[in-house]
């Protein structure tokens, strides 16, 4: 028995079999970012771990909705909110756009009637990313101005980059949103319509009442 404990044959590995495994890929010394070059269609959640029920739910969701590759939103407090999603679904890249005039969340579900969905090929998706990533790739992780918590909140997220903010924006934020709106077939003029206020409508609300001098002026007339 003691002899078997010191049996070294189990460690005898032939040199031709003693090779590095390729589970995570070999680093590219010349171009470090190459390790992030992943075909979106191959970037699927692994179903190795977790209870069987959870794995089944993930599988069913992928079949019904596809994989989310990109998301973004801009939401004003109690005002308009715009949501952008890209899902790889049924061999197409679906650009999904949702709008709510009261800031309500628009869920990324293929069956959601509040989403406008256009389908594109892989070349269209890659052109979009090639334009957008050089801009947002230089941004900080977050841009926060908490002096007014009821302001504008925004987020842009793809598989490798996540940036968000509140009442504060990168210098070229408008350029990034212009690219997003163009590829989602959203009119940029409509996107900024929250600032288009008719001068006749741009008046103080009655919450504060009518100034006294106006009241007296009406009586004199």
ZATORMAR-519518 format. One line per 8 residues: their letters; for each residue x, y, z of N, C-alpha, C, CB. Coordinates in steps of 0.02 Angstrom, whole numbers. Glycine has a CB too. Layout:
BEGIN
a> X/Y/Z/X/Y/Z/X/Y/Z/X/Y/Z | ...
REM end
This chain:
BEGIN
xxxxxxxx> 41/-60/0/0/0/0/43/63/0/-47/0/60 | 96/61/42/141/119/45/174/130/-23/194/110/99 | 191/75/-55/223/80/-120/177/115/-170/242/11/-146 | 112/101/-167/65/132/-214/58/207/-202/-3/100/-208 | 67/229/-138/62/300/-124/116/340/-159/66/311/-49 | 172/309/-170/228/344/-201/237/324/-274/292/331/-162 | 183/301/-304/185/282/-374/186/346/-416/125/237/-393 | 241/360/-448/249/423/-485/227/419/-557/320/443/-483
xxxxxxxx> 202/361/-577/182/354/-646/126/402/-665/160/284/-660 | 83/419/-615/28/464/-631/52/534/-651/-18/470/-572 | 115/551/-635/142/616/-654/184/612/-718/184/642/-598 | 190/554/-747/230/547/-807/189/570/-867/254/473/-816 | 204/630/-890/169/659/-948/218/665/-1005/139/728/-931 | 199/639/-1062/242/643/-1120/250/716/-1141/214/602/-1178 | 311/735/-1162/322/805/-1182/273/830/-1234/392/813/-1208 | 255/786/-1282/210/809/-1335/139/821/-1309/208/758/-1391
xxxxxxxx> 123/794/-1249/57/806/-1220/57/862/-1169/32/742/-1187 | 116/886/-1151/122/938/-1099/119/1007/-1132/189/930/-1059 | 60/1026/-1155/51/1090/-1190/2/1133/-1151/25/1078/-1263 | 9/1200/-1159/-39/1245/-1124/-109/1234/-1150/-18/1319/-1133 | -157/1239/-1105/-227/1236/-1126/-247/1303/-1157/-273/1217/-1066 | -299/1301/-1197/-321/1361/-1233/-392/1382/-1213/-317/1349/-1309 | -405/1376/-1150/-473/1391/-1126/-488/1465/-1133/-482/1370/-1054 | -440/1508/-1114/-451/1580/-1114/-416/1615/-1173/-427/1609/-1049
xxxxxxxx> -382/1578/-1213/-348/1608/-1270/-278/1630/-1251/-388/1667/-1296 | -235/1634/-1300/-165/1655/-1290/-161/1730/-1298/-117/1619/-1339 | -133/1767/-1249/-129/1840/-1255/-93/1862/-1318/-95/1869/-1194 | -118/1915/-1347/-86/1944/-1405/-39/2000/-1382/-139/1971/-1456 | 26/1988/-1382/74/2036/-1355/78/2099/-1397/142/2005/-1350 | 64/2093/-1461/70/2151/-1505/8/2196/-1500/79/2128/-1577 | -50/2167/-1488/-112/2206/-1486/-155/2180/-1429/-150/2202/-1555 | -150/2213/-1371/-183/2189/-1311/-259/2188/-1318/-163/2230/-1252
xxxxxxxx> -286/2236/-1355/-359/2240/-1360/-388/2182/-1400/-380/2305/-1390 | -345/2143/-1432/-370/2087/-1473/-407/2036/-1431/-313/2053/-1509 | -391/2033/-1366/-425/1984/-1324/-499/1999/-1317/-393/1981/-1255 | -520/2061/-1336/-590/2079/-1332/-626/2071/-1398/-597/2150/-1308 | -592/2047/-1449/-622/2038/-1514/-664/1974/-1513/-569/2035/-1571 | -726/1981/-1494/-770/1923/-1487/-828/1931/-1535/-795/1915/-1414 | -841/1880/-1573/-899/1881/-1617/-961/1884/-1573/-901/1818/-1664 | -1004/1935/-1582/-1064/1942/-1539/-1105/1878/-1537/-1106/1999/-1562
xxxxxxxx> -1107/1842/-1592/-1148/1782/-1594/-1119/1726/-1550/-1154/1757/-1665 | -1053/1732/-1535/-1022/1681/-1494/-1020/1700/-1421/-951/1667/-1519 | -1039/1762/-1406/-1035/1787/-1338/-1099/1771/-1300/-1021/1863/-1337 | -1111/1707/-1291/-1173/1685/-1259/-1159/1668/-1186/-1203/1623/-1296 | -1210/1677/-1142/-1201/1656/-1072/-1187/1582/-1068/-1263/1674/-1030 | -1141/1564/-1024/-1126/1493/-1014/-1180/1462/-970/-1055/1483/-984 | -1201/1403/-986/-1253/1369/-949/-1224/1311/-909/-1307/1345/-995 | -1163/1321/-883/-1128/1267/-849/-1151/1260/-777/-1053/1277/-852
xxxxxxxx> -1159/1319/-743/-1173/1318/-672/-1245/1337/-658/-1126/1364/-635 | -1265/1328/-596/-1331/1349/-574/-1381/1292/-575/-1356/1405/-618 | -1435/1301/-538/-1488/1249/-536/-1518/1239/-605/-1543/1269/-486 | -1543/1180/-619/-1573/1166/-685/-1629/1215/-703/-1601/1096/-686 | -1670/1236/-654/-1725/1282/-669/-1699/1348/-695/-1768/1293/-606 | -1646/1373/-664/-1618/1437/-685/-1591/1432/-756/-1563/1460/-637 | -1557/1377/-771/-1529/1367/-838/-1585/1365/-890/-1487/1304/-841 | -1639/1333/-873/-1695/1327/-919/-1726/1395/-933/-1747/1280/-892
xxxxxxxx> -1731/1437/-881/-1759/1504/-889/-1715/1547/-934/-1769/1537/-821 | -1649/1541/-925/-1603/1579/-967/-1610/1557/-1040/-1530/1569/-943 | -1614/1492/-1050/-1620/1466/-1118/-1685/1489/-1150/-1618/1389/-1116 | -1740/1487/-1113/-1804/1509/-1140/-1803/1584/-1157/-1860/1494/-1090 | -1771/1624/-1114/-1768/1696/-1127/-1728/1711/-1190/-1738/1733/-1067 | -1673/1675/-1198/-1632/1684/-1258/-1671/1666/-1321/-1568/1642/-1254 | -1711/1614/-1317/-1750/1593/-1375/-1805/1643/-1392/-1781/1524/-1361 | -1833/1675/-1341/-1889/1722/-1353/-1866/1793/-1368/-1934/1723/-1293
xxxxxxxx> -1807/1811/-1341/-1787/1881/-1345/-1718/1893/-1375/-1788/1911/-1277 | -1677/1842/-1380/-1609/1850/-1406/-1562/1877/-1353/-1609/1895/-1465 | -1499/1889/-1373/-1448/1915/-1327/-1442/1990/-1334/-1380/1882/-1340 | -1442/2025/-1278/-1434/2098/-1280/-1360/2115/-1287/-1462/2131/-1215 | -1343/2151/-1341/-1274/2170/-1355/-1259/2242/-1337/-1258/2158/-1427 | -1311/2284/-1333/-1302/2356/-1322/-1365/2384/-1290/-1285/2393/-1388 | -1356/2433/-1246/-1414/2469/-1219/-1393/2540/-1202/-1442/2432/-1158 | -1441/2585/-1205/-1430/2655/-1186/-1497/2686/-1169/-1394/2695/-1244
xxxxxxxx> -1495/2737/-1127/-1557/2774/-1114/-1540/2845/-1091/-1600/2738/-1062 | -1587/2890/-1101/-1584/2956/-1072/-1654/2971/-1046/-1560/3010/-1123 | -1658/2990/-982/-1723/3000/-951/-1722/3065/-910/-1741/2941/-906 | -1771/3107/-921/-1779/3168/-883/-1829/3155/-827/-1802/3227/-928 | -1820/3188/-771/-1863/3178/-714/-1936/3194/-732/-1840/3220/-654 | -1979/3145/-727/-2051/3152/-742/-2062/3178/-813/-2083/3199/-692 | -2013/3166/-856/-2019/3191/-925/-2004/3136/-974/-1973/3250/-936 | -1987/3154/-1036/-1976/3103/-1087/-1916/3059/-1072/-1967/3136/-1155
xxxxxxxx> -1922/2996/-1091/-1867/2948/-1083/-1860/2909/-1148/-1879/2900/-1023 | -1798/2896/-1168/-1785/2860/-1230/-1739/2801/-1215/-1752/2907/-1283 | -1756/2744/-1242/-1720/2682/-1228/-1698/2651/-1294/-1764/2633/-1188 | -1636/2628/-1295/-1606/2599/-1355/-1577/2530/-1336/-1550/2646/-1384 | -1594/2480/-1376/-1568/2413/-1365/-1547/2383/-1432/-1621/2367/-1330 | -1495/2341/-1430/-1478/2299/-1488/-1475/2227/-1463/-1409/2321/-1520 | -1515/2184/-1494/-1515/2113/-1477/-1499/2072/-1539/-1584/2092/-1448 | -1459/2020/-1529/-1448/1972/-1583/-1502/1919/-1576/-1376/1940/-1580
xxxxxxxx> -1548/1918/-1625/-1608/1876/-1619/-1626/1847/-1687/-1667/1917/-1590 | -1630/1782/-1690/-1649/1746/-1751/-1605/1767/-1810/-1723/1759/-1767 | -1540/1767/-1799/-1489/1781/-1849/-1491/1853/-1876/-1497/1733/-1907 | -1522/1898/-1838/-1524/1968/-1856/-1503/2011/-1797/-1595/1988/-1880 | -1478/2071/-1813/-1463/2120/-1761/-1521/2168/-1757/-1395/2157/-1776 | -1560/2162/-1705/-1620/2203/-1697/-1604/2267/-1659/-1675/2163/-1661 | -1616/2324/-1691/-1610/2389/-1659/-1678/2408/-1632/-1582/2444/-1709 | -1685/2411/-1566/-1749/2421/-1534/-1750/2489/-1499/-1764/2364/-1483
xxxxxxxx> -1801/2528/-1514/-1807/2596/-1486/-1873/2603/-1449/-1800/2650/-1541 | -1870/2629/-1388/-1930/2641/-1349/-1933/2712/-1323/-1935/2592/-1292 | -1993/2740/-1321/-2002/2809/-1298/-2061/2812/-1250/-2013/2857/-1358 | -2052/2850/-1196/-2108/2863/-1150/-2107/2937/-1131/-2104/2817/-1086 | -2163/2969/-1137/-2165/3041/-1124/-2166/3058/-1049/-2226/3071/-1156 | -2176/3009/-1006/-2179/3022/-934/-2120/2991/-896/-2243/2996/-906 | -2070/2967/-932/-2011/2939/-900/-2017/2866/-880/-1994/2978/-841 | -2073/2833/-898/-2082/2763/-880/-2032/2719/-916/-2154/2741/-897
xxxxxxxx> -2011/2666/-882/-1962/2620/-909/-1993/2578/-966/-1935/2574/-854 | -1956/2570/-1020/-1978/2529/-1076/-1934/2467/-1077/-1973/2569/-1145 | -1963/2410/-1062/-1925/2348/-1055/-1903/2320/-1122/-1967/2296/-1017 | -1845/2291/-1122/-1817/2261/-1183/-1843/2191/-1193/-1739/2261/-1180 | -1902/2187/-1221/-1933/2122/-1237/-1958/2126/-1309/-1991/2105/-1188 | -1944/2073/-1348/-1964/2073/-1419/-2038/2083/-1428/-1942/2009/-1452 | -2077/2061/-1379/-2150/2066/-1384/-2178/2132/-1358/-2182/2009/-1346 | -2135/2176/-1335/-2157/2240/-1306/-2184/2285/-1361/-2098/2275/-1268
xxxxxxxx> -2248/2304/-1360/-2276/2347/-1413/-2249/2418/-1411/-2352/2349/-1406 | -2216/2437/-1358/-2188/2505/-1352/-2118/2510/-1383/-2185/2526/-1280 | -2094/2456/-1412/-2029/2457/-1445/-2038/2458/-1521/-1987/2395/-1425 | -2002/2502/-1554/-1998/2501/-1627/-1936/2462/-1646/-1997/2574/-1657 | -1944/2409/-1685/-1889/2363/-1699/-1872/2364/-1774/-1906/2292/-1676 | -1808/2375/-1790/-1784/2368/-1858/-1729/2316/-1859/-1759/2437/-1887 | -1727/2275/-1911/-1678/2221/-1915/-1623/2238/-1965/-1712/2155/-1935 | -1561/2221/-1946/-1503/2236/-1988/-1455/2177/-1988/-1467/2301/-1964
xxxxxxxx> -1406/2181/-2034/-1356/2128/-2037/-1296/2144/-1994/-1335/2116/-2111 | -1248/2099/-1992/-1190/2108/-1950/-1147/2167/-1971/-1147/2045/-1950 | -1144/2180/-2036/-1104/2236/-2061/-1131/2303/-2034/-1104/2237/-2138 | -1197/2309/-2031/-1228/2370/-2006/-1211/2379/-1931/-1305/2368/-2016 | -1215/2325/-1894/-1199/2327/-1823/-1126/2348/-1811/-1213/2259/-1790 | -1081/2319/-1851/-1010/2335/-1842/-995/2407/-1862/-968/2287/-1884 | -1028/2433/-1913/-1018/2503/-1932/-1040/2549/-1875/-1058/2520/-1996 | -1095/2531/-1843/-1120/2570/-1787/-1068/2571/-1731/-1186/2542/-1761
xxxxxxxx> -1043/2513/-1713/-995/2508/-1659/-929/2543/-1676/-981/2435/-1642 | -908/2537/-1739/-846/2570/-1759/-849/2645/-1755/-828/2549/-1830 | -909/2674/-1762/-917/2746/-1755/-924/2766/-1682/-978/2769/-1794 | -959/2726/-1644/-975/2746/-1575/-919/2733/-1526/-1037/2709/-1552 | -887/2675/-1530/-838/2655/-1479/-778/2702/-1472/-813/2587/-1494 | -751/2730/-1527/-695/2777/-1518/-714/2838/-1476/-670/2800/-1585 | -778/2856/-1475/-800/2913/-1435/-809/2894/-1362/-865/2943/-1463 | -853/2845/-1350/-869/2828/-1280/-812/2790/-1247/-933/2786/-1278
xxxxxxxx> -766/2762/-1286/-710/2726/-1257/-662/2771/-1220/-672/2689/-1310 | -665/2837/-1232/-621/2885/-1199/-653/2916/-1137/-601/2941/-1248 | -717/2901/-1126/-752/2933/-1070/-734/2901/-1003/-827/2928/-1082 | -748/2939/-950/-741/2913/-883/-799/2865/-869/-740/2970/-830 | -793/2830/-813/-845/2781/-795/-911/2816/-779/-823/2739/-735 | -909/2874/-745/-970/2909/-727/-961/2984/-727/-995/2885/-659 | -1016/3019/-737/-1018/3092/-736/-1078/3112/-692/-1025/3123/-809 | -1063/3134/-631/-1116/3144/-583/-1117/3216/-557/-1108/3096/-524
xxxxxxxx> -1177/3245/-556/-1189/3310/-525/-1252/3301/-483/-1196/3368/-578 | -1243/3289/-418/-1299/3272/-375/-1331/3333/-343/-1276/3225/-321 | -1312/3393/-365/-1343/3454/-337/-1418/3454/-351/-1311/3517/-366 | -1437/3425/-409/-1508/3421/-427/-1524/3349/-443/-1525/3469/-486 | -1545/3309/-395/-1557/3238/-407/-1615/3224/-454/-1570/3202/-342 | -1656/3274/-467/-1715/3264/-511/-1702/3289/-581/-1775/3299/-482 | -1643/3277/-607/-1624/3302/-673/-1624/3248/-726/-1558/3334/-670 | -1574/3250/-769/-1569/3204/-825/-1520/3147/-808/-1547/3241/-889
xxxxxxxx> -1544/3086/-816/-1502/3027/-804/-1490/2992/-871/-1536/2979/-753 | -1430/2965/-881/-1415/2933/-945/-1367/2874/-934/-1385/2983/-995 | -1365/2830/-983/-1322/2772/-980/-1308/2747/-1051/-1353/2715/-937 | -1247/2724/-1063/-1229/2690/-1126/-1189/2628/-1107/-1188/2737/-1175 | -1208/2571/-1134/-1176/2509/-1112/-1172/2460/-1171/-1215/2477/-1054 | -1111/2435/-1184/-1105/2379/-1229/-1068/2323/-1193/-1069/2400/-1296 | -1043/2274/-1227/-1016/2216/-1193/-952/2231/-1155/-1002/2161/-1242 | -916/2285/-1173/-852/2300/-1142/-850/2368/-1107/-798/2297/-1193
xxxxxxxx> -897/2412/-1122/-895/2481/-1096/-961/2497/-1062/-880/2531/-1153 | -956/2526/-1002/-1016/2549/-967/-1002/2619/-941/-1035/2500/-908 | -1042/2668/-961/-1036/2736/-937/-1105/2763/-920/-1000/2782/-991 | -1108/2806/-870/-1173/2833/-851/-1163/2901/-818/-1211/2785/-804 | -1218/2937/-809/-1212/3003/-778/-1279/3030/-754/-1182/3051/-826 | -1275/3084/-716/-1333/3119/-691/-1318/3194/-692/-1352/3095/-619 | -1355/3230/-734/-1348/3303/-739/-1278/3326/-759/-1367/3336/-674 | -1239/3281/-787/-1172/3298/-810/-1155/3255/-869/-1119/3290/-753
xxxxxxxx> -1119/3283/-919/-1108/3247/-981/-1036/3256/-1005/-1157/3270/-1035 | -1009/3206/-1041/-944/3215/-1074/-950/3270/-1127/-920/3149/-1106 | -894/3298/-1146/-894/3354/-1193/-926/3334/-1260/-823/3378/-1205 | -914/3274/-1284/-940/3252/-1349/-1000/3205/-1341/-885/3217/-1388 | -1038/3214/-1288/-1098/3173/-1277/-1148/3180/-1334/-1132/3193/-1211 | -1158/3242/-1357/-1206/3253/-1412/-1185/3216/-1475/-1213/3328/-1426 | -1120/3212/-1488/-1095/3176/-1547/-1112/3102/-1542/-1019/3186/-1555 | -1103/3074/-1483/-1119/3003/-1473/-1194/2991/-1483/-1097/2979/-1403
xxxxxxxx> -1236/3033/-1454/-1307/3024/-1461/-1330/3035/-1533/-1344/3072/-1414 | -1296/3078/-1569/-1313/3088/-1639/-1301/3025/-1679/-1273/3146/-1669 | -1246/2990/-1665/-1231/2926/-1698/-1283/2874/-1680/-1160/2901/-1678 | -1299/2869/-1616/-1349/2820/-1594/-1416/2833/-1628/-1358/2822/-1517 | -1438/2894/-1628/-1503/2910/-1659/-1503/2897/-1734/-1521/2983/-1646 | -1447/2909/-1766/-1444/2898/-1839/-1451/2823/-1855/-1377/2924/-1867 | -1416/2781/-1818/-1420/2709/-1832/-1486/2679/-1808/-1362/2673/-1798 | -1519/2710/-1760/-1585/2687/-1738/-1641/2721/-1777/-1594/2699/-1664
xxxxxxxx> -1622/2760/-1828/-1671/2794/-1871/-1717/2841/-1831/-1714/2743/-1908 | -1686/2876/-1783/-1723/2925/-1743/-1703/2995/-1766/-1709/2915/-1667 | -1753/3036/-1780/-1741/3105/-1801/-1710/3144/-1743/-1807/3139/-1826 | -1650/3171/-1753/-1616/3208/-1700/-1654/3271/-1681/-1546/3226/-1721 | -1692/3299/-1728/-1732/3357/-1711/-1787/3338/-1661/-1764/3388/-1774 | -1816/3279/-1672/-1867/3255/-1625/-1835/3239/-1557/-1902/3192/-1653 | -1773/3217/-1559/-1739/3198/-1497/-1732/3258/-1450/-1671/3169/-1512 | -1724/3317/-1478/-1713/3377/-1437/-1777/3417/-1429/-1659/3420/-1467
xxxxxxxx> -1835/3387/-1443/-1896/3426/-1441/-1916/3447/-1370/-1952/3388/-1471 | -1883/3419/-1319/-1899/3441/-1251/-1880/3514/-1241/-1865/3397/-1200 | -1836/3541/-1285/-1817/3611/-1278/-1858/3657/-1323/-1744/3619/-1295 | -1900/3628/-1366/-1940/3668/-1412/-2004/3689/-1378/-1955/3629/-1477 | -2004/3746/-1346/-2062/3771/-1310/-2086/3835/-1343/-2046/3784/-1235 | -2150/3836/-1361/-2180/3896/-1389/-2176/3952/-1338/-2253/3882/-1411 | -2154/4013/-1358/-2148/4068/-1310/-2212/4082/-1272/-2127/4131/-1346 | -2270/4070/-1305/-2333/4082/-1271/-2346/4032/-1215/-2391/4080/-1321
xxxxxxxx> -2314/3974/-1221/-2323/3922/-1170/-2270/3926/-1115/-2321/3854/-1201 | -2218/3966/-1127/-2162/3970/-1081/-2177/4022/-1026/-2096/3989/-1118 | -2225/4006/-983/-2247/4052/-931/-2245/4017/-864/-2319/4079/-945 | -2239/4056/-809/-2239/4023/-743/-2304/3987/-731/-2226/4075/-688 | -2300/3931/-698/-2361/3894/-680/-2397/3930/-623/-2344/3822/-660 | -2460/3914/-613/-2500/3947/-562/-2485/3923/-492/-2573/3937/-577 | -2433/3881/-486/-2416/3855/-421/-2397/3912/-373/-2359/3805/-426 | -2368/3965/-402/-2344/4020/-360/-2393/4079/-359/-2277/4043/-384
xxxxxxxx> -2446/4075/-396/-2495/4128/-396/-2477/4184/-444/-2503/4156/-327 | -2521/4230/-456/-2510/4287/-500/-2482/4345/-459/-2576/4308/-536 | -2429/4376/-483/-2400/4433/-445/-2452/4487/-431/-2341/4463/-484 | -2445/4520/-374/-2493/4571/-353/-2498/4628/-403/-2474/4597/-286 | -2440/4648/-432/-2443/4706/-476/-2484/4692/-539/-2373/4728/-496 | -2487/4628/-560/-2529/4611/-616/-2603/4613/-598/-2511/4542/-642 | -2618/4592/-538/-2688/4594/-515/-2714/4665/-513/-2694/4562/-446 | -2674/4711/-486/-2694/4781/-482/-2700/4811/-552/-2644/4821/-441
xxxxx> -2654/4789/-597/-2656/4815/-665/-2721/4796/-700/-2596/4790/-704 | -2744/4733/-688/-2807/4711/-719/-2866/4750/-693/-2818/4637/-707 | -2866/4767/-628/-2921/4805/-599/-2925/4875/-626/-2913/4807/-523 | -2865/4906/-638/-2864/4974/-664/-2892/4978/-734/-2793/5001/-663 | -2883/4923/-771/-2908/4923/-840/-2983/4909/-841/-2871/4871/-883
REM end
